[in-house]
């Protein structure tokens, strides 16, 4: 191992140790984050002496969520943390012993358990599409079965929320002069702590400018923001007294919630009065927030009132159960909103609450060689792509033209024309020339050793922005997006067809 490789791996280990020390990761049990059937399959393999048999699994999803044309991949940091720290404690083993399902020999095997396999993954923040392997794992079958459920929940949840956030951020930037930052504010509506904290992380990857979640802010360095609740205003003798007290406490960060009683007759006039009092002390009101009512009408009237009072620099924040459709409609209606606070519809992905990624065995060792495996189904989109594969993105003139799923040992010469075809409707074909190739799967673990240095969150954000910029607007639009080409190489398509012919039972003879 040369010095550059050694130094890179040392940086990778230092970074994961830093991540593992974060409040949301530190001292958390990991080994029992699995479904029972993963453990029973492991035990069956162990009893049969097959637990070290080498296999390959792909993790991918089948359908884009929310009618979107793509997904923003997220969750890899949590995957790396999980695999790096995967150990069975004595308490874990005692619990498994209490189930009465497993032998002492198997429990002793678990006591020494470590992840020893290979993981290749699409980096977080990459734009991805259905049926593309987001993770490719190779290693002993017992190891890869144990980790299935955890890896799926990490990737499923964070990719879903990152994609939903990007839709909302994009909606808030659709009209020139009306774009405003989006802040994630969903802690109280998330299903649990992890959903709120890691959801806030995913939302930041998807483009949100900040979060109200303080634990997420501390853990991941996400900017935190917050104003006041209606209870603050109600707890004072008057709305004006409440505003004055808040301005006294936070003179440099005063944002006032103006819809507790009446936005236009009370809230905005009192905010204007406090703004002038702040100005007299050399300070200023940052913004008002409207959390109910007709946001389009109220924001336009509030803007007029603020401007007439000489407060053109005071912003207007809108919240109130917003989603990408209401944000877009409000912009179309001319709402004078400068920032958006989104909660329930983002942190829960309310209208499409699951991504539905799957984890499928695609190759298995026989006589020292990996042999392709395929799952057949009456449902065509559940038929798997067999073999150990790689994922390539093809660019023509700097624009993403198509993705190609190919067998891992295939090579392509960008100086030669390449014919692509739809893997289902094979008559749909195109030839590309003078293209660039990007390999999307990068090595993360090799032989159980971490070789990938996890990027910081701002770098992931930049990766999202750079990736989106290389796709056409037709692929990125929210309604009826253009279907981006994800094709199979000729060799992979031929292999799939051969296995389908060989493994499908012959049709029954007709009487």
N, C-alpha and C positions, 0 to 999 in steps of 0.2 A: 504494500500500500504506500503510495507516494505521499509526500508531505502535504500537498494541497488537498488530497482526499481526506487524509487524517484530520487536517484542520477543519475542513467542512463538516465532518462528522462530529467533531468536538463542539462546533458551534451549534449543530443540530441538537446535541444532548443538552447543552447549556440552555438553549431556548426552551426545550420541553420541560426542563427542571424549573425554569422561570414560570412557565404556564401552569405547571402542576402545583405551584405554590400560591396561585391566585385563590381568593376566598371561595369561589364557586367550585373549585376542583380539590382543594386541599383536604386530605384525610377522608376522602369519600370512599366507601366500599364500592368495588366495581365487579367482582367476579360473579356475583349472583344476579347481575343485571342481564338476565337471560330468561327465555321460556323453558319450562320444565322439559319439553320434548327435545330441546337441544341437548340437555344433559342425559336424557334417556337414550338418545341416538348415540351420543359419545360413549355411553356405557356399553351399549350393544356392540359398537365397533371395537371397544377395548376387549370385551369378552370374546369376540371372534378373532382377536389378534390382527385387526385391520385398521386400528386407530392411527397408525403412522403412514397409511397409504396416501400418496400425494395426489391432490386434486386442485382444480381451479374453479373459483366462483366469480361471477359477475354480479355487481349491484347496479341496477338501472331502474328507470321508471318507464311506464308505457304511454301515458297520456299527459299532455300539458295541462296544468291546473287553470281554472278560472277562464277558460277559453283563450288563454295566452298562446303566443307562438313559440315560447321558449321557457327555460327555467334558469335561474341564477344558482349555480351549485354552491352549497354552503354546508358547514358542519364538519369539515375535515379536521380542524383543530381538536374537536372533541373525540373524533376517531383516533387520532394519534395519541392523545392523552390516555384514552382507554387502553389501547394496545400496549403502550409503554408501561403502564402501571398495573397491568392485569396479573393479579395474584390471588390465590385462595388463602384467606386467613384461617386460623384455628377455629374461630367462631363460625366462619362459613362452613368448614368441614364438619363441625359439630351439628350444625343445622341439617346438612345433607345426610349425616349419619342418622339423625332422628327420623328421617322420612322412611327408613327401612327399605330403600330401593337399591342401594349400592354396596358393593363389597369393600372391605378394608383395603384390598389391593388397588382398587380404583381410586379410593380416597387418598391413598399414598401417592398415586400418580398425579392427582390434582394438587397435592401439597407442593410438588416440584414444578407445577405448570408454569410455562412462560410462552409467550408468542414467539415462534421461531420462523414464521413464514415470510413471504414477500407480499408487499402491498404496492400497487401502482394506482395512482389516483389523479383525477382532474383537480387542479388547484382550485381553492375557494375563489368565488367571484367569476368563474368561467361561465360563459353562456353555453348551455347544453340543450339537447333535444331528446325526444323519446327514443328508447331502445339503445341509447349509447351507454357503454359501461362507464359509470362514474368512479367506481372502484373495481379493480381486478386483484383478486387475492389468490395466491398459490401457496400451498403448504399441506401439512398433515390434516387429514379429514376431520379428526377430532377437534383440532384447534379451530378450523374454519367453521365447523358447525356451532361451537360454543359462542362465537362472537357475532353470529348472524343477527340476532334480534337487536343487540345494542347498536351495531353499525347502522341498521335500517332506521332506528328511531332518531339517531343523530342526523343522518342525511335527510330523511323524510321531512322532519320538522323544520330544520333551519333553511333548507332549500325552498320549502314552501313559503316561509315567512319572508325570506329575502326577495323572492319573486313578487309576492304581494306588495312589499314595500316599494319595489322598483315601479310597479304599476301606478302606485299612488304618487310617487315622486314625478313620474312622467306625466301623469294627469295634471299635476300642479304647475307644469312647465309648458303647457300646450299653447298658451296665448302670449304673444310678445307683450312685455310690460306687466303681465299679471303673474308671472312666476314667483313663487315664494317657497322658502324652506319648509320641509315636513318634519315634525318632531313626533317620535313614538311616545304615546302616553297610555299604554294598555295594561300596566301592572295589575290594577284592581280587577280587570276582566279576564286575565289569563287563567288557564286551567289550574296552574300550580306555580311553585317558585321557579322550577327549571324552565317551564314554558315562558315565564315572564323574562327571566334573565337572558337565556339563550335566544329567546325571541327578539329581545332588544338588540342583541349582538347581530342577529341575522338582518334585522331591519336597518341597522347602520350599514351593513354590507350592501343592502339594497338601495341605499341612497339617502336614508333619513339623516338629518343634520344633528340629531341628538335624541335623548331619552329623558323621561321623568324618573326612571328607575335608578336609584342611587347605587344599589348593589351592582347593577350592570355597569354604571359609570365607573365605580371603583375598580371592578374586576377587569374591564376591557379598555379603559381609557376613553369611553364614549362621553362627549360633552353632555352634561346634565342641565335640564332647565325645568322651571316650574314657577307658578304664580301663586294663586290662592284659591281656596274653595269657597263655595257659597256660605259654608258654615262660619268662615272668618267674618264675612260681612254681616251675617245674622247675629253674631255674638257681640256686636257693638251697638251702642244706643242708636246710631244712624249710619247710613251708608257712607256719608262724608267722613264721619269719625273713623270708620274702618279704613277708608282710603288714606286718611292722614296718618293713621298709626302705621300702616304698611309702608308708606313713603318714608316715614321717620326711621323705620327699621332697615329698609333697603333703599337708601336714597340714590344709589347708582344703578339699581336693577329693578326699578318700579314698573310692574305690569299689573293693571287693575282689571278685575273681573266685573263687568258692568251690567250683567243681566239678572242680578238677584231679584230686583224689584221691577224696574222699567228701564230698558236700555236707553231710549231717547229722551225721556222726561226726567230721568233721575241719574242713571249710571254715567252716561257721557257728560252731562253738565257737571256732575261732581268730579269726574276725572279731569275735566278741563280746569276746574277750580284748583285742584291739587297740582296739576301741571304748571299753572302760573305760580303757585307757591313754591314749587321746586325751582322754577326758573329764577325766582327772586333770590334763591340761595346758590345760584350757579350750578344747579342740577337740572335734570330733565326727566320727564315721563317717557319711558321706553315704548310702551304699547298698552292698548286695552285688549281685553279678550271677550268675545261673544260666544256663549256656550249654548244658546237656544234661540228659537224663533226663526224668522225668515232671514237667513244670513245674508242673502243677496241684498234685500231691501235695507236691512239694518246697517250693514257695512257701508253701503253707499251714503246713507243719511249720516252715519257717524263720521265718515270721511269729510263730508261737507261741513259738519259742525266743527270738527277739529281744524280744518283748513281755515275756516272763517275766524277761528280763535288764534290763528297764527301758529298752529301746531302741525305744520306739514310733515315734520319728521317723526311724529308719533305713529307707530305701526298699529295694525289691526290683526289680531290673531283669531282664527275661527276654530272651534272644536265642534262638539255636538254630533257624535256618531257618524263621522264622515267616512266615506269610502271613495274609490277612484271615480265612480260615476257622479256622485254628488259634487266632488271637487271640480270635475270637468264642467258639470252643468252650471255651477256657481260662477266659474270663470266666463263661460259663454254668456251668462246673464249680467256680466259686468260687475260682479262682486269686488269690492275694494279691499281684498284680504292680502296681507303681506306675509303671513305665515300660517301654517296649518298644523293643528294638533290632532293626531289620529290615535284611536284607542282600540275599541272592541273589534272593529272590522279588520284591523291590521294584525293585532297580536294573536287573534284566533283564526285568521283567514276565514272569516265568518261564512262566506258564500261557497267556499271550497276547502273544507277543513282537513283534507288529507291529500298527500302527493301520491301515495300508493307505490312507492319503489319496491322492487322485488330483488331477491338474492338467489341466483340459480347456479347449480353445478353445470359446468360446460366442458370439463375435461377431467380425466381420471387416469392414474398411472396403471399401466399393464406391461409386465415384462420390462420394466425400466423405462418405458416410454409413455408420455402423455397421449391419451387417445380421446378424441372428441366425443362429447355426450350431448344429446338433444332431448328436450322435453316436448312431447307432441300433445296437442289439444284440439278439440273440436272448435275451440275459439281461436281463430287464426292469429290474433295478436298475442296469444299466450305461447305460441311455438317459439322456442328459444333459438338464438344464434349459437351454434356449437363451436367448440375449440378455444384455444388461447388466442386472444385477439388484441389488437391495438386500435386506437382511435385517432384519425388524422383529420385535420381541417385544411381545406384547399382554398387558397386565395388567388383570385384573378384580378390584376390591377389593384391590389391592396384590399379588395372587398371579399368577404367570405362568400364563396360560391357554392360549396357543398361540404358535407362531412362524409368520411369514408371509414367504415368498419372493415378491417382486414385482418387476416391471420398474422400472428406476431412475426413470423419469419418472412413476410412479403416485403419486397422493396419496390419503390416506384421512382422513376426518373422524371423529374419535372421538365426535362428537355424534350420528352416524348409525349405526344397527344395521349390523353386518357379518356376512355369512354365510360361514362357513368350511366347507370340505369336504376329505375325504381325497383326495389326488391320484390314488390308485389305486382305492380303493373309494369312488367318488364319491357313493354313496347315504348314506354316513356324513357327516352335516352337523350344524352347530350355529350358532346365531346369538348373537353377543355384543353387549352394549350397555354404554355408560358405561365404556369401556375407556381405558387409557393406552397410548401407543405409545413404544417405545424403539428407535431406529435402532442396530443393533449394529455395523455397519461404519463405521469412522471413518477420515478421511483421514490417511495416514501420509506418503506422498510425493505431491507434485503437480508435474507437469512436471519430475520428477527432483529437486526440492528437498524436503528433509525438513521437514515441518510439524508433526510429532508429537513431543512431549516424552516420552521413555521414562520410565515410572514407576519408582520404587525398589521393591525386592523386597517390603518390608513393605506397601506400598500394593497390590501385586498380591494378597498374601495376604488383605488386607481385602476386596478385590473378590470373591475366591472366596467368602468367608464371607457377604458380603451377597447375592451371587447365589444361593447355595444356600438361603438363608433364605426366598427368594421362591418356592420350588417346594414342591409337596406331598410328604409323606413317601412316598407311593406311587410317585412318579417316582424318588425317590432310593434306594429300597430296593435291596439287592444281588441278591435272588432274584426272578425274574419281575417286574421293575419294570413299572409302568404305562407304556405307550407314549405319550410326550408328542406332542402334535399339531404336526407341521411341514407346513403347507399351502402350496399355490401360490395366488396370486391368480387370479381368473377370467381376466384378460387373459393372464397367463403360461400358464395351463393351455390356453387356446384357441390361443395361438401354438404351443405344443408339439404339440398335436393336429394343427394345420394342417401343420406341417413334417413330422410323421410320415406324414401322408397324401400329401404332395407327393413325399417322398424315398424312400418304400418302393417297391421295384419291384413291378409288378403280378403277381398270382399267375399261375402257369403254367396254361394251359388243361388240363383233365382230358381224357384220351382217351375 
